Amino acid sequence: MSNITQGLISGVIFGAISVAMMLPMSFPDKRAALLAAFFNRFAIGLVIGCVIIPGWPGWAIGLLFGLLLSLPAALITKAYVPILTIGAVGGVVIGGIIHGWR
């Protein structure tokens, strides 16, 4: 399976997990919040699948892009710790799965 396909699948799974974690919460516009969370996490999986940085271990690629792509949402919501933590953990896992743990 190609890295891009793995990234697409990982992004859908990561997005679904993030949405599931947010379902019990209340938001002024819950639909928009859930869609934004899904697409943010989906993008993390897709980008990690598309990027190759020679010499970098997969987990480090995942950590970099998990944090980088989570940062705008964290800045807007001021919920830094949960958003950046989930992005970092998800990125590390996806990067390790797609590119290896070496």
C-alpha positions in Angstrom: 0.0 0.0 0.0 1.4 3.4 -0.9 2.3 6.1 1.7 -0.5 8.3 0.3 -3.1 5.6 0.7 -1.9 4.9 4.2 -2.0 8.7 4.9 -5.6 8.9 3.7 -6.7 5.9 5.8 -4.8 7.2 8.8 -6.3 10.7 8.4 -9.9 9.3 8.3 -9.3 7.2 11.4 -7.5 10.0 13.3 -10.3 12.5 12.3 -13.0 10.0 13.4 -11.3 9.5 16.8 -11.0 13.2 17.3 -14.7 13.8 16.5 -15.7 11.0 18.8 -13.8 12.6 21.6 -15.5 15.9 21.0 -19.1 14.6 20.8 -19.9 15.0 24.5 -18.7 18.6 24.5 -20.9 21.6 23.8 -20.0 24.4 21.3 -21.9 27.4 19.9 -21.7 25.8 16.5 -21.1 22.1 17.1 -21.3 21.0 13.5 -18.6 23.5 12.4 -16.4 22.5 15.4 -16.7 18.8 14.6 -16.1 19.4 10.8 -13.0 21.6 11.6 -11.6 19.0 14.0 -12.1 16.2 11.5 -10.5 18.0 8.6 -7.6 19.2 10.8 -6.8 15.7 11.9 -7.4 14.2 8.4 -4.9 16.7 7.0 -2.3 15.6 9.6 -2.6 12.0 8.4 -2.6 12.9 4.7 0.4 15.3 5.0 2.5 12.7 6.9 1.7 10.2 4.2 2.8 12.5 1.5 6.0 13.9 3.1 9.4 12.2 3.0 12.3 13.8 4.8 15.4 11.7 4.2 17.3 10.8 7.4 14.3 11.6 9.7 12.6 8.8 11.7 8.9 8.4 10.9 7.9 9.4 14.4 9.8 12.7 14.2 8.1 13.5 10.8 4.8 12.8 12.5 5.5 14.9 15.5 6.6 17.9 13.4 3.5 17.9 11.2 1.2 16.9 14.0 2.3 20.0 16.0 2.6 22.3 13.0 -0.9 21.6 11.7 -2.5 21.6 15.1 -1.0 25.0 16.1 -3.6 27.3 14.3 -6.5 25.6 16.0 -4.8 25.8 19.3 -4.1 29.5 18.9 -7.7 30.3 17.8 -9.3 28.3 20.6 -6.6 29.0 23.3 -6.9 25.3 24.2 -3.2 24.7 23.7 -2.5 21.6 25.8 -5.3 19.3 24.6 -5.1 20.2 20.9 -1.3 20.1 20.7 -1.1 17.0 22.7 -3.6 15.1 20.6 -2.0 16.4 17.4 1.5 15.4 18.6 0.5 11.9 19.8 -1.5 11.2 16.6 1.3 12.5 14.4 3.9 10.3 16.2 1.7 7.2 15.8 0.8 7.9 12.2 4.4 8.8 11.3 5.7 5.7 13.0 3.2 3.4 11.2 3.7 4.9 7.8 7.5 5.7 7.8 8.8 3.4 10.5 10.1 3.9 14.0 13.8 3.8 13.2 
